[in-house]
Amino acid sequence: MQHFILIYLLNGETMENIKKNRDLILNKIIDIHKNSSFSKSEIPTLIAVSKKQEDYKINDALLCGQKFFGENRVQEAMQRWESRLKIYNDLELRLIGPLQTNKVKQALKLFDVIETLDREKLAKEIKNNINDKTKTKSFYIQINTGEEIQKGGVNVLEADNFINYCKNDLAIPISGLMCIPPSNEEPAMHFSLLKKIAHRNNLQKLSMGMSNDFEEAIKFGATSLRVGSMFFGERQY
């Protein structure tokens, strides 16, 4: 009985923390957006990055009213969300991690948005499997703004051609761009670059900004922000 009470108290405290974190982030988003050059645009969407988070934290986030979640791996996301999607039918799931071609069919059935389209082979596989019954209705192209070898994403110099190829040759519904700035560089220059690429290709959506730099991303027109540790607290490995 004492063990049960302890778990209950801990979960209650965690839910209070997650609600407090969420409220704090949302208030910051609203405040910074209101004072930015993009104040007349829609307020950026808060994407809670739920990868590797414990189940009770996910449940607490849902109870707090969070509807938008980001996942890094298809298999992990399926295990976490398939049962929950039967209960919550108004959630939006986004794939924000690398997508292997052999996982495309599964991803198209699970995610509303895939943000990491970054190579021709993957684009062709999506084209071959997308249809009217596909759950995924929106795709973002990931741009490697820092040209980092260890990261996915299209090279900046190849971005325009790849965007045109996906949009016009393959007719994939591309709605925006995504980037992850290098950790050792000022993110502003990368957010500015992504904004310019999107503008000249007539793309409206920008997924940029994480726990440590989402405030800066808002100033450059981010339409969605991927926040993990600041939302859920540090992950337990």
C-alpha positions in Angstrom: 0.0 0.0 0.0 2.8 2.4 0.9 4.5 1.6 -2.5 1.3 2.4 -4.3 0.9 5.7 -2.4 4.4 6.6 -3.3 3.9 6.0 -7.0 0.6 7.9 -6.9 2.3 10.9 -5.3 5.3 10.8 -7.7 3.0 10.7 -10.7 0.9 13.5 -9.3 4.0 15.6 -8.9 5.2 14.7 -12.4 1.9 15.7 -13.9 2.0 19.0 -12.0 5.6 19.6 -13.3 4.6 18.8 -16.9 1.6 21.1 -16.8 3.8 23.8 -15.3 6.4 23.3 -18.0 3.8 23.3 -20.7 2.2 26.5 -19.5 5.5 28.2 -19.2 6.6 27.2 -22.7 3.2 28.2 -24.2 3.3 31.6 -22.5 6.9 32.2 -23.8 5.8 31.3 -27.3 2.8 33.7 -27.2 4.9 36.5 -25.7 7.8 36.2 -28.1 5.6 35.7 -31.1 3.5 38.8 -30.2 6.6 40.9 -30.2 8.2 39.4 -33.3 8.0 40.4 -37.0 5.6 37.5 -37.5 3.0 38.6 -35.0 0.3 38.6 -37.7 0.9 35.0 -38.5 -0.4 32.0 -36.6 1.2 31.3 -33.2 3.8 28.5 -33.6 2.7 25.0 -32.7 4.3 23.3 -29.7 5.5 19.8 -30.6 6.2 17.7 -27.5 9.2 15.4 -28.3 8.1 12.2 -26.7 10.9 9.9 -27.8 12.3 7.6 -25.0 9.9 9.2 -22.4 8.2 7.0 -19.8 4.6 6.1 -20.4 3.3 8.0 -17.4 4.8 11.2 -18.6 3.1 10.7 -22.0 -0.2 10.1 -20.2 0.3 13.2 -18.0 1.0 15.3 -21.1 -2.3 14.1 -22.7 -4.2 14.9 -19.6 -2.8 18.4 -19.7 -4.3 18.8 -23.1 -1.2 18.4 -25.3 -2.2 17.2 -28.8 1.0 17.5 -30.9 3.9 15.0 -30.4 7.1 14.3 -32.2 8.8 10.9 -32.4 12.2 9.8 -33.7 11.7 6.1 -34.5 8.8 4.4 -36.3 8.9 1.2 -34.2 9.0 3.0 -30.9 6.2 5.3 -32.0 4.0 2.4 -33.0 4.4 0.7 -29.6 3.7 4.0 -27.8 0.8 5.4 -29.8 -1.2 2.6 -31.5 -3.4 2.0 -28.4 -3.5 5.6 -27.4 -4.8 6.7 -30.8 -7.9 4.6 -30.3 -8.7 6.7 -27.2 -7.5 10.1 -28.4 -8.6 10.6 -32.0 -7.5 14.3 -32.2 -3.8 13.9 -31.9 -1.2 14.9 -34.4 1.9 12.7 -34.6 5.1 13.9 -36.4 8.1 11.9 -37.4 11.1 14.1 -36.6 13.8 11.4 -36.8 15.5 9.7 -39.8 13.2 7.5 -41.9 14.6 4.3 -43.4 13.0 3.2 -46.7 12.0 -0.2 -45.3 9.8 1.7 -42.7 8.0 3.9 -45.1 4.8 1.9 -45.3 4.5 1.8 -41.5 5.3 5.5 -41.2 2.7 6.5 -43.7 0.0 4.7 -41.7 1.0 6.2 -38.3 2.2 9.8 -38.8 0.2 12.9 -39.8 3.4 14.7 -40.7 6.8 13.4 -41.8 9.5 16.1 -41.3 12.7 14.3 -42.4 12.4 13.7 -46.2 16.0 14.2 -47.3 17.0 12.0 -50.2 15.9 10.8 -53.6 15.6 7.1 -52.7 13.3 7.9 -49.8 11.2 10.3 -51.9 10.6 7.6 -54.5 9.6 5.1 -51.9 7.1 7.5 -50.4 5.8 8.2 -53.9 5.3 4.5 -54.6 3.4 3.9 -51.3 1.3 7.1 -50.9 -2.4 6.9 -51.8 -5.8 8.4 -50.8 -5.9 6.2 -47.6 -2.4 7.3 -46.4 -2.6 9.0 -43.0 0.4 11.3 -43.8 -0.9 14.4 -45.5 2.1 16.7 -45.1 5.8 16.3 -45.6 8.7 18.6 -44.7 12.1 18.4 -46.3 15.0 18.4 -43.9 17.8 20.8 -44.8 21.3 20.2 -43.4 22.0 23.9 -42.9 25.3 23.2 -41.1 26.5 20.7 -43.7 27.3 18.2 -40.9 28.3 14.8 -42.0 26.7 13.0 -39.0 23.3 14.6 -39.7 20.6 13.9 -42.2 19.3 16.5 -44.5 19.7 17.9 -48.0 22.8 20.0 -48.7 21.9 23.7 -48.9 23.2 24.0 -52.5 21.0 21.1 -53.6 17.9 22.2 -51.7 16.0 24.0 -54.5 16.4 21.2 -57.0 15.4 18.6 -54.4 12.3 20.6 -53.3 11.3 21.0 -57.0 11.8 17.3 -57.7 9.6 16.3 -54.7 6.9 18.8 -55.4 6.7 18.8 -59.1 8.2 15.5 -60.4 6.9 13.2 -57.7 3.8 15.3 -56.6 4.5 14.7 -52.9 2.6 17.2 -50.8 5.6 19.2 -49.5 4.4 21.9 -47.1 7.6 23.0 -45.3 11.2 22.7 -44.3 13.0 21.4 -41.1 16.5 21.9 -39.8 18.7 21.1 -36.7 21.4 23.8 -36.3 24.9 22.7 -35.3 25.2 22.7 -31.5 28.4 24.9 -31.6 27.0 27.6 -33.8 24.6 30.5 -33.3 21.2 29.1 -34.4 20.0 32.4 -35.8 22.0 32.1 -39.0 20.6 28.7 -39.7 17.0 29.7 -39.0 17.5 32.7 -41.3 18.9 30.5 -44.0 16.0 28.0 -43.7 13.5 30.9 -43.9 15.1 32.1 -47.2 15.1 28.7 -48.8 11.4 28.3 -47.9 10.5 31.7 -49.1 12.0 31.3 -52.6 10.3 27.9 -52.9 6.9 29.1 -51.8 6.8 26.9 -48.7 4.9 28.2 -45.6 5.9 25.8 -42.8 9.1 25.9 -40.8 9.9 23.3 -38.2 12.9 24.8 -36.3 13.8 25.4 -32.7 14.2 23.0 -29.8 14.4 23.3 -26.0 17.6 25.4 -26.1 16.8 27.7 -29.0 13.0 27.8 -29.7 12.8 31.4 -28.6 15.2 32.4 -31.3 13.4 30.3 -33.9 10.1 32.2 -33.3 11.9 35.4 -34.2 12.7 33.9 -37.6 9.2 32.7 -38.4 9.1 29.2 -37.0 5.6 27.6 -37.4 6.4 24.6 -35.2 8.8 24.1 -32.3 10.2 20.7 -31.2 10.6 20.8 -27.5 11.6 17.7 -25.4 13.6 18.1 -22.2 12.1 21.5 -21.3 8.6 19.9 -21.7 9.0 16.5 -20.1 12.2 17.0 -18.0 15.4 15.1 -18.6 15.0 11.6 -20.0 15.8 8.6 -17.8 18.1 6.2 -19.7 
